[in-house]
Amino acid sequence: MNGHRVRRTAEEVLALAPDEASRKAGEKLGGAGPWSQTGGSASGAVWGMCKGSGRTPYRTVVDLTGPAYSCSCPSRKFPCKHALGLLLLWAADGLDGAAEAPDWAAKWLAARAAKASASAAAAAAGPADPEAARKRAERRAARIGAGVTELEQRLADLLRGGLAGQEQAGYAGWEETAARMVDAQAPGLASRVRELGTIPSSGAGWPGRMLEECALLHLLDRAWLGVSGLPAPLAATVRTRVGLTAAAEGAAAVRDHWLVLAQYDSVSADGRLTTRRIWLRGLRSGRTALVMDYGPPGRPPQLTLPVGLVLDAEARFRPGSAGLRADLGERFAAPVPPPRPPAGVGAAEALEGYGAALREDPWLEAWPVVLGPVVPVPGELGWQLADADGKDALPVRAAGGRLRAGLWQLAALSGGGPVTVFGECGHRGFTPLTAWDERTGGPVSLS
């Protein structure tokens, strides 16, 4: 079985909805009632006609390999409620089973296949003119270098004048600097500059946090200016942090049974990009992988995986980023429950792992860790996750509303007893993302 024929769960389908209204509308269309002429192909496509308010049914087709969607309805949402309903019908094994697509679906699928084939052929052929590609890379590196020099001057001016006036200065100046980094083709630097601009409005203690971020930006700037003299792994990390894409093509595929540890979304400071982070752990290799997907405003990332289940799949790891970033490849079977919850480590070992990772990537904000058994303990300065033997503990970082709700959920799950918790261990504390009930062994998402 390949990845295209692996059937999604209803939860995975609904996670594709662009908003709550589409989710609810799609659920209403998830039964066989409004559908006719439904079917699917072994190559990974499903189609059907959905009765609407008009005389003519809507023609809906989904390419599961994307996924990608086409529907004759007037909605501008992707996926629309009809595509969601069709996917829910497919997830429930409710399609008629036709193996040959009707003309209207076949035409759209053929156009997609032709486009994909042309893209693959172009990628396999490599750059048409290697010398021209080299010169383009040199020009981009020069532009990034000029942007880095400008950013260094901006940081020097800031520190020379002091941080006290930043609360009154506002965000506009930092957005202008970020735009300059975009012009320099350094989107990674632009993102960090935007984050820097939001710190003065982040509450008590902001000057210390702003100074820390300035230091990290300065370190990244200096690293880029001397990137040619860095060891290859660190140089790859610097290029990735600046914003140069590190492709996984050519990397060896790691096939494993990957436990989906957590999945959560975050929105960029400017609201223009939604990033989905999915954490995996190989049950055989013990290796942790971070798979990321992106979505523009109003359209969530397409990739969604069931937290707590295991995928038989391949992953290709990208260079840099402390060896975490990976692209998910072919899937060989439907997700299944794991034999047992993941094994955890103590607080001291978690900090040792984070410290070792910082040597490879000094800009790493957090390190994936399964803690356990630990007990959530409230204190004067906030919650902690204490080792069951009481020797060590990690402070819990619960900055957002959803995370605070997840913390109370974790406390209720624990009931004062030990639990196993996966999360991100960083210099500001531990962010819990998923917990496993010691009684049932089932996962509980906290993010």
C-alpha positions in Angstrom: 0.0 0.0 0.0 1.4 3.4 -0.8 0.7 6.7 0.9 -2.0 7.8 -1.5 -4.3 4.9 -0.6 -3.9 5.3 3.2 -7.4 6.3 4.4 -7.6 9.4 6.5 -9.6 9.5 9.7 -12.5 11.9 10.2 -10.4 14.0 12.6 -7.6 14.3 9.9 -10.2 15.4 7.3 -11.8 18.0 9.6 -8.4 19.4 10.4 -8.2 20.5 6.8 -11.1 22.9 7.2 -10.2 26.6 6.7 -12.4 27.7 9.5 -15.0 26.5 12.0 -18.0 27.3 9.8 -16.5 25.2 7.0 -15.9 22.4 9.5 -19.5 22.3 10.6 -20.9 22.6 7.1 -18.6 19.8 5.9 -19.7 17.5 8.7 -23.3 17.9 7.5 -22.3 16.8 4.0 -20.4 13.7 5.3 -23.2 11.3 4.8 -24.4 9.6 1.6 -27.7 11.5 1.4 -26.6 14.5 -0.8 -24.1 12.6 -2.9 -24.4 10.7 -6.2 -21.9 9.2 -8.7 -19.2 9.0 -6.1 -16.1 6.9 -6.6 -12.3 6.7 -6.2 -9.3 5.5 -8.1 -6.3 3.4 -6.9 -4.0 6.3 -8.0 -5.4 8.5 -5.2 -8.4 10.5 -6.3 -12.1 10.7 -5.1 -15.0 12.4 -6.8 -18.7 12.9 -6.5 -21.7 15.1 -7.3 -23.3 16.9 -4.3 -26.9 18.2 -4.4 -27.1 21.9 -3.5 -29.7 24.6 -3.4 -29.7 24.9 -7.2 -30.9 22.6 -10.0 -27.4 21.4 -11.0 -25.3 19.3 -8.5 -21.9 20.5 -7.6 -19.0 18.5 -9.2 -16.3 17.8 -6.6 -13.0 16.0 -7.0 -10.1 15.7 -4.6 -6.6 14.6 -5.5 -5.5 12.8 -2.3 -1.8 13.0 -3.2 -1.8 16.8 -2.5 -4.4 17.0 -1.3 -5.8 19.3 -3.9 -9.4 20.2 -4.5 -11.7 21.2 -7.4 -15.4 22.0 -7.0 -18.0 23.8 -9.2 -19.5 25.6 -6.3 -18.9 29.4 -6.0 -17.0 29.2 -2.6 -13.5 30.7 -2.5 -12.5 28.6 0.5 -10.1 25.7 0.1 -11.2 23.1 0.8 -14.9 24.0 0.5 -17.6 22.3 2.5 -18.3 19.9 -0.4 -14.7 18.7 -0.6 -14.7 18.2 3.2 -18.0 16.3 2.9 -16.6 14.1 0.1 -13.5 13.3 2.1 -15.6 12.5 5.2 -17.6 10.1 3.1 -14.4 8.5 1.8 -13.0 8.2 5.3 -16.2 6.3 6.3 -15.8 4.0 3.3 -19.0 5.4 1.9 -18.1 5.9 -1.8 -19.8 3.9 -4.5 -16.4 2.4 -5.5 -16.3 3.4 -9.2 -12.7 3.0 -10.5 -13.0 5.2 -13.6 -13.4 8.9 -13.2 -16.1 10.8 -15.1 -14.9 13.1 -17.8 -15.1 16.3 -15.8 -13.0 14.8 -13.0 -10.6 13.0 -15.3 -9.8 16.2 -17.2 -8.9 18.1 -14.0 -6.8 15.1 -12.7 -5.0 14.8 -16.1 -4.1 18.5 -16.0 -2.6 18.1 -12.5 -0.7 15.0 -13.5 0.8 16.8 -16.5 1.9 19.8 -14.4 3.4 17.5 -11.8 5.3 15.5 -14.4 6.7 18.7 -16.0 7.8 19.9 -12.5 9.5 16.6 -11.7 11.3 16.5 -15.1 12.6 20.0 -14.5 13.8 19.1 -11.0 15.5 16.0 -12.3 17.2 17.8 -15.1 18.6 20.3 -12.6 19.5 23.9 -13.6 19.5 24.4 -17.3 22.6 26.5 -17.0 24.8 25.5 -13.9 27.0 28.6 -14.4 24.0 30.9 -14.4 22.7 29.1 -11.3 26.1 29.6 -9.6 26.0 33.3 -10.4 22.5 33.7 -9.1 23.5 32.1 -5.8 26.5 34.5 -5.6 24.3 37.5 -6.2 21.8 36.3 -3.6 24.6 35.8 -1.1 25.9 39.3 -1.8 22.4 40.7 -1.2 22.1 38.8 2.0 25.5 40.1 3.1 24.4 43.7 2.4 21.2 43.1 4.4 23.2 41.6 7.3 25.5 44.6 7.4 22.5 46.9 7.5 20.9 44.9 10.3 24.1 45.0 12.3 24.1 48.8 12.0 20.4 48.9 13.1 21.2 46.8 16.2 24.3 48.9 17.0 22.1 52.1 16.9 19.5 50.5 19.1 22.0 49.5 21.8 23.8 52.8 21.6 20.6 54.7 22.2 19.3 52.2 24.8 16.1 50.2 25.0 14.1 52.5 27.2 12.3 54.2 24.3 11.3 51.1 22.5 7.8 50.9 24.1 7.0 54.4 22.7 8.8 53.9 19.4 6.2 51.3 18.2 6.4 48.5 15.7 6.6 50.4 12.4 10.4 50.9 12.4 11.0 47.1 12.9 8.5 46.3 10.1 10.5 48.6 7.8 13.7 46.8 8.8 12.0 43.4 8.2 11.0 44.6 4.7 14.6 45.5 4.0 15.6 41.9 5.0 12.9 40.5 2.6 14.4 42.7 -0.1 17.8 41.2 0.7 16.3 37.7 0.2 16.8 36.8 3.9 13.3 35.8 5.0 14.7 34.1 8.1 16.2 37.4 9.3 13.0 39.2 8.4 11.0 36.8 10.7 13.4 37.3 13.6 13.3 41.1 13.2 9.4 41.0 13.3 9.5 38.9 16.4 12.0 41.4 17.9 9.7 44.3 17.2 6.9 42.7 19.2 8.9 42.2 22.4 8.4 45.7 23.9 4.7 45.0 24.1 5.1 41.5 25.6 4.8 42.5 29.2 7.0 42.7 32.3 10.7 41.8 31.7 10.7 42.8 28.1 14.1 44.7 28.1 15.9 41.5 29.1 14.1 39.4 26.4 14.8 42.1 23.8 18.5 42.2 24.7 18.7 38.4 24.4 17.1 38.4 21.0 19.4 41.2 19.9 22.4 39.1 21.0 21.1 36.1 19.0 20.5 38.2 15.9 24.0 39.6 16.2 25.4 36.1 16.5 23.6 35.0 13.4 24.8 38.1 11.5 28.4 37.4 12.4 28.0 33.7 11.6 26.7 34.5 8.1 29.5 36.9 7.4 32.0 34.1 8.3 29.9 31.2 7.0 32.6 30.0 4.6 34.9 29.2 7.5 32.4 27.3 9.6 32.1 23.5 9.9 29.7 22.1 7.3 26.9 21.1 9.8 27.0 24.6 11.5 27.2 26.3 8.1 24.1 24.5 7.0 22.3 25.6 10.2 23.3 29.2 9.6 22.1 29.2 6.0 18.8 27.7 7.1 18.3 30.3 9.9 19.0 33.1 7.5 16.3 31.8 5.2 18.0 29.7 2.5 16.0 26.6 1.9 17.8 23.3 2.8 16.3 20.6 0.6 16.0 17.0 1.6 16.5 15.7 -1.9 19.4 13.3 -2.0 19.2 12.4 1.6 18.7 8.8 2.5 15.2 7.8 3.3 14.7 6.6 6.9 11.9 4.1 7.1 10.5 3.6 10.6 7.3 3.3 12.5 6.8 7.0 13.4 4.8 7.8 16.5 3.0 11.2 16.1 3.9 12.9 19.3 2.2 16.3 18.8 0.7 18.7 16.2 0.0 22.4 16.6 -0.3 25.6 14.6 1.2 29.0 15.1 0.7 32.3 13.2 3.5 34.7 12.2 3.7 38.1 13.8 2.3 39.8 10.7 -0.6 37.3 10.4 0.4 36.3 6.9 1.5 32.7 7.5 0.2 29.7 9.5 2.9 27.2 10.4 2.0 23.6 11.4 4.6 21.7 13.4 4.3 17.9 13.7 6.6 16.0 16.0 7.4 12.4 15.2 9.5 9.8 17.0 10.9 6.6 15.3 10.1 3.6 17.4 13.0 1.6 16.0 15.6 4.4 15.5 14.6 6.5 18.5 15.1 9.5 16.2 12.9 12.6 16.5 11.7 14.4 13.4 10.0 17.8 13.0 7.7 17.9 9.9 6.4 21.4 9.0 3.7 22.6 6.6 2.4 26.1 5.8 -0.8 27.9 4.9 -1.7 31.4 3.8 -4.4 33.4 5.6 -7.8 31.6 5.6 -6.3 28.4 4.4 -4.8 26.0 7.0 -1.8 23.8 6.2 -2.8 20.7 4.3 -0.7 18.1 6.2 -2.4 16.7 9.2 -1.4 13.5 11.2 -3.3 11.7 14.0 -1.6 12.4 17.4 -0.9 9.3 19.3 -0.9 6.9 16.4 2.0 5.2 14.5 2.8 5.6 10.8 4.8 3.2 8.8 6.5 5.7 6.6 9.8 7.2 5.2 11.3 10.5 6.3 14.2 12.4 4.7 16.1 14.7 7.0 17.3 18.1 6.0 20.8 19.4 6.7 21.2 21.8 9.7 18.6 22.6 12.3 20.2 20.2 14.8 19.1 17.2 12.7 15.4 17.7 13.4 13.8 19.0 10.2 12.5 16.2 7.9 10.1 15.8 5.0 7.6 13.0 5.3 7.8 10.6 2.3 5.9 7.5 1.3 3.4 6.0 3.8 3.0 2.2 3.6 0.0 1.5 5.9 -2.8 3.2 7.7 -2.0 4.7 11.2 -2.2 2.2 14.0 -2.1 2.6 17.8 1.3 2.1 19.4 2.1 -0.9 21.6 2.7 1.4 24.6 3.1 5.1 25.5 6.6 6.5 24.7 9.3 6.1 27.3 10.2 9.3 29.2 13.3 10.8 30.7 13.9 12.9 33.8 14.3 16.7 34.0 18.1 16.6 34.3 18.5 14.4 31.2 16.1 16.7 29.3 18.3 19.7 30.0 21.4 17.8 29.0 19.8 17.0 25.7 18.8 20.6 25.1 22.3 21.8 26.0 23.9 19.3 23.5 21.5 20.5 20.8 22.5 24.1 21.4 26.1 23.3 20.5 24.8 22.3 17.0 22.3 25.1 16.7 22.7 28.1 19.0 19.4 29.6 17.8 17.4 26.6 18.8 14.5 27.8 21.0 13.4 24.4 22.2 14.3 20.8 22.1 11.7 17.9 21.9 11.5 15.8 25.0 9.3 13.1 26.4 9.3 13.6 30.2 8.1 10.9 32.5 7.1 9.8 34.9 6.5 13.4 36.2 3.9 15.1 38.4 2.5 18.6 37.7 3.1 20.7 40.8 1.8 24.3 41.4 4.1 26.8 43.1 4.5 30.5 43.8 6.2 31.2 40.5 4.0 28.9 38.4 3.7 25.2 37.6 6.5 22.7 37.5 6.8 19.2 36.2 8.7 17.3 38.9 10.3 13.9 38.6 8.3 11.2 40.4 11.2 10.8 42.8 11.2 14.5 43.6 14.8 15.1 42.7 14.5 17.6 39.8 11.8 19.7 38.1 11.3 21.8 35.0 9.2 25.1 35.1 6.2 25.0 32.8 5.9 27.7 30.2 2.2 28.4 29.6 2.2 31.7 27.8 -1.0 31.5 25.7 -4.6 31.0 26.6 -4.7 27.5 24.9 -1.6 26.5 26.7 -3.0 27.6 30.1 -6.1 25.5 29.4 -3.9 22.6 28.5 -2.0 23.0 31.7 -5.2 22.6 33.7 -6.2 19.7 31.6 -2.8 18.1 32.4 -3.3 18.7 36.1 -6.8 17.0 35.9 -5.3 14.1 34.0 -2.6 13.6 36.6 -4.9 13.9 39.6 -1.7 14.3 41.7 -0.1 11.1 40.2 2.6 10.6 37.6 2.1 11.1 33.9 4.1 11.0 30.7 4.3 14.3 28.8 5.8 15.3 25.5 6.7 18.9 24.9 9.4 21.4 24.0 12.2 22.1 26.5 13.7 25.6 26.1 15.4 28.3 28.0 12.1 29.8 29.2 10.8 26.4 30.4 8.9 23.4 29.2 5.9 23.7 27.0 3.6 20.6 27.4 2.0 19.5 24.1 0.7 15.9 24.7 0.2 13.7 27.7 -0.5 10.0 28.1 -3.0 8.7 30.7 -1.1 6.2 32.9 -4.4 4.2 33.3 -5.5 3.9 29.7 -2.3 4.7 27.8 -4.2 7.0 25.5 -2.9 10.4 24.3 -4.4 13.7 25.3 -3.5 16.8 23.2 -2.7 19.8 25.3 -1.9 22.4 22.5 
